[in-house]
Amino acid sequence: MKTCLIVDDSRVIRKVSRHILETLGFTVAEAENGQLGLDACAQAMPDVVLLDWNMPVMTGIEFIVHLRQRPGGEKPKVVFCTTENDVAHIREAISAGADEYVMKPFDHETLQIKLQLVGFA
């Protein structure tokens, strides 16, 4: 079974993302900030992480830097979900270890395409 961890401080985004991912056959876990996301990864490393950029406690960039340093932390495909669409932000995310990014708000089709690009869907 494919697993995805949604790390986003917005309950609405988590709910919408969960619905899309479950229709694509993923088992979904949620975390409302980067620290809780890392805790979830320590319990069970997901196949894919859907990661918000701006969050309290720990930002998406901080999360991915920590994740990639952990044993097994190189395994998950990380898709950044962001309202930041400037090239500098995207470049920063990719250089920190993100595999793809998707602009908010996104729909079923957009997310499915991004997941196909990283080898899941």
N, C-alpha and C positions, 0 to 999 in steps of 0.2 A: 504494500500500500504506500502511495506517495504521501509524504507529510509536508505541511507548510506551517510556518510560524508567522503570524501577523504581528508586527511590532508597530503600534500606532496609538497615540494618545486619544484619538477620536473614536468613540464608541460606534458612531455611525459608519465611519470608514471600515472599522473592523467587521461590523455586521454585513455591510455590502460585500466586502472582500471575501468573507467567509462563505456567503451564499454562492458567489461566482466560483470559488475554489472547490466547494463541495460538489457543484454540478460538473466540475472537471475531474472529479474522482479523488480529490485530496482529503486526507484527514487533517483537520485544522486545529491549531492551538493559537491562543492569543496572549499578548502581553501589552500593557498600556504604556510602558516606557522601556528604554534600552537596558536598564539594570534588570528589570523583570524578564526581559528577553534573553539576556545572558544566563539568568538563573534557569530559564526554561531549556536553553541549549545544553546546560550542564546536566539536566535531567535526561534529555533525549535530543540528540542533534537532528534537526529537521533536514529534509532534502532541499527545501526552498525557504528563504526568508523574504517576506514582503515587508519592507522597512521604510518607515516614515523618516523624513529629514529632521523636522523641528519638533522636539519633544522635551518635556521637563525631565529632570533627573539626569538623563544621559541622551545626547543627540544621536541621530542615526550614524553620523561619521564616527563618533566615539564608540558606538556599539560595534561597528564593522571592524574598526582597528583592534578592539579587544577580542572579537570573535576570531579573526584571522590569526591571532597569536596563540589561540588555544589548541590543544591536541584535537585533531579532527575538525578544527574550525575552518579549514580550507575547503571542506567538502560541500557545505550548502551553497546553492546558487542564490545570490542575493540580488533582489530586484528593488531598487530604490523607488519609492513613491513620493513624488514631490510636486509642490506648486512652483518650485524654483526652476525656471526653464532656461536660465542663461547658461552658456557654454562653460563658464568657469565652475559653476556648481556641479555640473554633470561630470566635468573632467576630474574635479576633486573626489566625487563619489567613486568613479572608476579607478582612480589611482589609489584610493583607500581600500579597494577590493571588491567593489560592486561589479556584478556581471551585466546588469541591464538597469534601465530606469523606465518608469512610466509616469506620465503627467497626471495629476489629479485635476478634475475628477476623471476617472477612467470607467470604461464599461466592460462588459463581458468579453467582447471581441478583442478589444485592445489588450486586456490582461492575458487572454489566451495566446495572442500573437507573441507577446513578450515571453511567456512561459515556453512557447515553442522554440524561441530563439536561444533559450538557455538549456534546451533539451528535455523539457517537460511539457505536457499538455494532453 
